[in-house]
Amino acid sequence: MQPTTIIEFPDVPGSPKAEVLLPPTLRVGDQLKLDFTLSRTNPSGRYEVLEITGTFRVSKASVDASKGSVHPILQVESTGKSPAWRAVKKPVSEVRKLAPAISPPTQIES
């Protein structure tokens, strides 16, 4: 089984990290096309999302073996505009389904 790769974004405030499956042969200077979203609740309680889309370049590669298994760590930087956290008023949630209305049978007089 291939180990997951930890991707770090040092140019984004808070330096977020994400675990993804990538080929093990990536080197410094290689480019990646990424498209995923991270979410967090900041200390003041505001819900924020970080949309990671576009082309990124590997700027540093290392290995983390502290957890018993070896995980490659890649620091990447955006080749275009750096992603930034943005506030969202309400987190995306599942659509609420209401139960069908149940009422007692109505007797009709004729």
Secondary structure by P-SEA (a helix, b strand, c coil): cbbbbbbbbcccccbbbbbbbccccccccbbbbbbbbbbbbcccbbbbbbbbcccccccbbbbbccccbbbbbbbbbbccbbbbbbbbccccccccccccccccbbbbcc
